[in-house]
Amino acid sequence: MATDGLIEMNSSKFGISLAVPSFRKNRKWGDRIRETFRSQGKQWNDRIAGEVKSLIASNVASSPGNSLGPQGTSAFGALVASLESKLGEIEKSQQ
């Protein structure tokens, strides 16, 4: 999901902002979101984590084209191109 949508979604539902340095760090997503909730005085537990993940999954399912940021889109595109190339090579070798 594009970062703007994720920020807006979490801000309105959970009353937090993801536009903070702690969320931009290069760590696992779960660690960053937990630290962000706690740094803003919000409760974080397994139930909240499940709600956040469920909300994100619902948004991704309803709008998959807007679900990846630029980095994810290019990585996904490269993977697709690589797989298509490999499949083409396999098809040629079987003819």
TORTOR-922388 format. One line per field, with one value per atom (N, C-alpha, C): residue in three letters; x, y, z; atom name. Coordinates in nm, 3 decimals. Layout:
res <- ALA ...;
u <- X ...;
v <- Y ...;
w <- Z ...;
atom <- CA ...;
END
This chain:
res <- MET MET MET ALA ALA ALA THR THR THR ASP ASP ASP GLY GLY GLY LEU LEU LEU ILE ILE ILE GLU GLU GLU MET MET MET ASN ASN ASN SER SER SER SER SER SER LYS LYS LYS PHE PHE PHE GLY GLY GLY ILE ILE ILE SER SER SER LEU LEU LEU ALA ALA ALA VAL VAL VAL PRO PRO PRO SER SER SER PHE PHE PHE ARG ARG ARG LYS LYS LYS ASN ASN ASN ARG ARG ARG LYS LYS LYS TRP TRP TRP GLY GLY GLY ASP ASP ASP ARG ARG ARG ILE ILE ILE ARG ARG ARG GLU GLU GLU THR THR THR PHE PHE PHE ARG ARG ARG SER SER SER GLN GLN GLN GLY GLY GLY LYS LYS LYS GLN GLN GLN TRP TRP TRP ASN ASN ASN ASP ASP ASP ARG ARG ARG ILE ILE ILE ALA ALA ALA GLY GLY GLY GLU GLU GLU VAL VAL VAL LYS LYS LYS SER SER SER LEU LEU LEU ILE ILE ILE ALA ALA ALA SER SER SER ASN ASN ASN VAL VAL VAL ALA ALA ALA SER SER SER SER SER SER PRO PRO PRO GLY GLY GLY ASN ASN ASN SER SER SER LEU LEU LEU GLY GLY GLY PRO PRO PRO GLN GLN GLN GLY GLY GLY THR THR THR SER SER SER ALA ALA ALA PHE PHE PHE GLY GLY GLY ALA ALA ALA LEU LEU LEU VAL VAL VAL ALA ALA ALA SER SER SER LEU LEU LEU GLU GLU GLU SER SER SER LYS LYS LYS LEU LEU LEU GLY GLY GLY GLU GLU GLU ILE ILE ILE GLU GLU GLU LYS LYS LYS SER SER SER GLN GLN GLN GLN GLN GLN;
u <- 0.086 0.000 0.090 0.051 0.128 0.133 0.244 0.266 0.160 0.117 0.016 -0.113 -0.157 -0.278 -0.262 -0.146 -0.118 -0.117 -0.056 -0.052 -0.192 -0.270 -0.407 -0.491 -0.481 -0.559 -0.528 -0.401 -0.364 -0.396 -0.386 -0.418 -0.566 -0.652 -0.795 -0.847 -0.800 -0.851 -0.787 -0.656 -0.584 -0.531 -0.545 -0.501 -0.350 -0.277 -0.132 -0.088 0.035 0.095 0.213 0.217 0.332 0.436 0.409 0.502 0.601 0.666 0.763 0.892 1.005 1.133 1.138 1.074 1.081 1.019 0.922 0.860 0.943 1.031 1.111 1.240 1.270 1.393 1.392 1.509 1.523 1.522 1.403 1.384 1.258 1.230 1.108 0.986 0.887 0.766 0.699 0.688 0.622 0.692 0.825 0.900 0.878 0.877 0.859 0.720 0.617 0.481 0.458 0.512 0.500 0.567 0.690 0.762 0.688 0.631 0.558 0.435 0.358 0.242 0.286 0.384 0.428 0.486 0.560 0.621 0.517 0.395 0.288 0.186 0.228 0.145 0.025 0.030 -0.082 -0.050 -0.154 -0.140 -0.101 -0.015 0.021 0.021 -0.058 -0.062 -0.102 -0.119 -0.150 -0.283 -0.380 -0.510 -0.498 -0.427 -0.406 -0.327 -0.223 -0.142 -0.229 -0.318 -0.409 -0.504 -0.553 -0.643 -0.573 -0.449 -0.372 -0.346 -0.302 -0.274 -0.400 -0.511 -0.637 -0.684 -0.671 -0.710 -0.624 -0.495 -0.405 -0.438 -0.461 -0.495 -0.624 -0.722 -0.848 -0.827 -0.745 -0.717 -0.637 -0.544 -0.466 -0.558 -0.645 -0.737 -0.831 -0.874 -0.969 -0.901 -0.771 -0.700 -0.556 -0.537 -0.402 -0.306 -0.357 -0.271 -0.208 -0.267 -0.213 -0.141 -0.112 -0.062 0.088 0.162 0.307 0.360 0.459 0.528 0.623 0.693 0.783 0.890 0.946 1.049 0.991 0.877 0.814 0.768 0.720 0.673 0.788 0.903 1.015 1.070 1.075 1.122 1.027 0.898 0.799 0.806 0.820 0.833 0.954 1.066 1.188 1.168 1.099 1.070 0.984 0.880 0.791 0.869 0.952 1.031 1.126 1.187 1.279 1.205 1.090 1.011 0.962 0.918 0.873 0.987 1.105 1.222 1.255 1.253 1.284 1.181 1.054 0.948 0.967 1.007 1.034 1.147 1.252 1.364 1.320 1.238 1.188 1.104 1.016 0.932 1.016 1.119 1.207 1.281 1.325 1.402 1.314 1.184 1.094 1.044 1.074 1.026 1.121;
v <- -0.116 0.000 0.122 0.219 0.342 0.402 0.462 0.514 0.614 0.702 0.802 0.737 0.633 0.563 0.495 0.438 0.371 0.472 0.587 0.691 0.739 0.766 0.815 0.712 0.586 0.479 0.466 0.464 0.448 0.571 0.686 0.809 0.815 0.781 0.792 0.680 0.560 0.445 0.434 0.457 0.430 0.556 0.671 0.795 0.809 0.752 0.766 0.824 0.869 0.917 0.828 0.783 0.705 0.795 0.924 1.020 1.066 0.970 0.999 0.921 0.973 0.906 0.759 0.726 0.587 0.488 0.535 0.444 0.432 0.525 0.525 0.444 0.395 0.319 0.191 0.139 0.019 -0.107 -0.138 -0.259 -0.330 -0.443 -0.516 -0.429 -0.445 -0.363 -0.377 -0.498 -0.520 -0.447 -0.446 -0.375 -0.224 -0.173 -0.029 0.018 -0.058 -0.016 -0.024 -0.128 -0.140 -0.022 0.010 0.122 0.254 0.270 0.392 0.408 0.301 0.306 0.344 0.274 0.298 0.437 0.487 0.620 0.731 0.699 0.798 0.771 0.689 0.665 0.575 0.497 0.408 0.267 0.195 0.056 -0.029 -0.128 -0.223 -0.363 -0.451 -0.590 -0.675 -0.804 -0.895 -0.859 -0.815 -0.779 -0.658 -0.555 -0.435 -0.470 -0.550 -0.591 -0.662 -0.750 -0.819 -0.725 -0.625 -0.527 -0.447 -0.404 -0.327 -0.412 -0.534 -0.622 -0.653 -0.675 -0.703 -0.584 -0.465 -0.344 -0.324 -0.345 -0.333 -0.438 -0.561 -0.668 -0.637 -0.583 -0.546 -0.438 -0.338 -0.231 -0.280 -0.370 -0.427 -0.508 -0.587 -0.668 -0.582 -0.470 -0.386 -0.297 -0.275 -0.187 -0.235 -0.352 -0.408 -0.321 -0.248 -0.165 -0.050 -0.012 0.099 0.050 -0.079 -0.137 -0.134 -0.114 -0.112 0.028 0.066 0.192 0.174 0.278 0.269 0.161 0.142 0.040 -0.099 -0.125 -0.256 -0.282 -0.179 -0.195 -0.234 -0.169 -0.201 -0.340 -0.378 -0.512 -0.618 -0.594 -0.688 -0.699 -0.585 -0.583 -0.661 -0.646 -0.719 -0.870 -0.909 -1.050 -1.107 -1.035 -1.080 -1.094 -0.994 -1.000 -1.119 -1.146 -1.258 -1.392 -1.405 -1.527 -1.547 -1.439 -1.449 -1.492 -1.438 -1.475 -1.622 -1.668 -1.808 -1.901 -1.864 -1.945 -1.950 -1.839 -1.836 -1.929 -1.932 -2.022 -2.168 -2.199 -2.336 -2.378 -2.289 -2.320 -2.346 -2.266 -2.284 -2.416 -2.453 -2.577 -2.701 -2.687 -2.800 -2.818 -2.722 -2.731 -2.807;
w <- 0.000 0.000 0.000 -0.075 -0.079 0.061 0.093 0.228 0.270 0.179 0.215 0.263 0.196 0.236 0.369 0.392 0.519 0.633 0.611 0.713 0.745 0.642 0.661 0.735 0.695 0.755 0.904 0.939 1.080 1.162 1.101 1.172 1.209 1.114 1.141 1.231 1.213 1.290 1.428 1.435 1.559 1.629 1.565 1.627 1.638 1.541 1.540 1.407 1.404 1.280 1.246 1.121 1.075 1.009 1.003 0.944 1.051 1.113 1.219 1.189 1.238 1.209 1.253 1.364 1.413 1.315 1.236 1.140 1.012 0.987 0.865 0.878 0.996 1.016 0.935 0.908 0.826 0.914 0.963 1.045 0.999 1.060 1.026 1.051 0.963 0.972 1.108 1.158 1.287 1.401 1.399 1.503 1.492 1.368 1.349 1.390 1.355 1.388 1.539 1.603 1.750 1.819 1.777 1.837 1.813 1.696 1.664 1.752 1.769 1.858 1.999 2.050 2.188 2.208 2.107 2.120 2.122 2.073 2.073 2.183 2.280 2.397 2.372 2.265 2.232 2.276 2.310 2.352 2.232 2.253 2.149 2.210 2.153 2.197 2.076 2.098 1.987 1.920 1.997 1.940 1.848 1.895 1.814 1.688 1.704 1.589 1.486 1.532 1.442 1.371 1.444 1.382 1.274 1.303 1.205 1.080 1.100 0.986 0.907 0.975 0.908 0.825 0.881 0.809 0.685 0.698 0.583 0.478 0.520 0.426 0.351 0.419 0.353 0.249 0.283 0.188 0.068 0.090 -0.020 -0.111 -0.053 -0.133 -0.216 -0.161 -0.234 -0.337 -0.323 -0.417 -0.436 -0.497 -0.509 -0.591 -0.688 -0.771 -0.696 -0.585 -0.505 -0.380 -0.375 -0.251 -0.234 -0.341 -0.330 -0.355 -0.279 -0.305 -0.422 -0.461 -0.577 -0.564 -0.446 -0.428 -0.449 -0.392 -0.406 -0.548 -0.615 -0.752 -0.843 -0.829 -0.916 -0.885 -0.760 -0.724 -0.776 -0.763 -0.812 -0.964 -1.032 -1.177 -1.225 -1.154 -1.189 -1.171 -1.065 -1.043 -1.154 -1.193 -1.301 -1.431 -1.463 -1.586 -1.586 -1.474 -1.462 -1.479 -1.418 -1.431 -1.574 -1.638 -1.777 -1.868 -1.844 -1.924 -1.906 -1.782 -1.753 -1.817 -1.808 -1.871 -2.022 -2.082 -2.226 -2.263 -2.181 -2.206 -2.195 -2.100 -2.081 -2.201 -2.246 -2.362 -2.486 -2.509 -2.626 -2.619 -2.499 -2.485 -2.504 -2.485 -2.500 -2.642 -2.729 -2.868 -2.956;
atom <- N CA C N CA C N CA C N CA C N CA C N CA C N CA C N CA C N CA C N CA C N CA C N CA C N CA C N CA C N CA C N CA C N CA C N CA C N CA C N CA C N CA C N CA C N CA C N CA C N CA C N CA C N CA C N CA C N CA C N CA C N CA C N CA C N CA C N CA C N CA C N CA C N CA C N CA C N CA C N CA C N CA C N CA C N CA C N CA C N CA C N CA C N CA C N CA C N CA C N CA C N CA C N CA C N CA C N CA C N CA C N CA C N CA C N CA C N CA C N CA C N CA C N CA C N CA C N CA C N CA C N CA C N CA C N CA C N CA C N CA C N CA C N CA C N CA C N CA C N CA C N CA C N CA C N CA C N CA C N CA C N CA C N CA C N CA C N CA C N CA C N CA C N CA C N CA C N CA C N CA C N CA C N CA C N CA C N CA C N CA C;
END
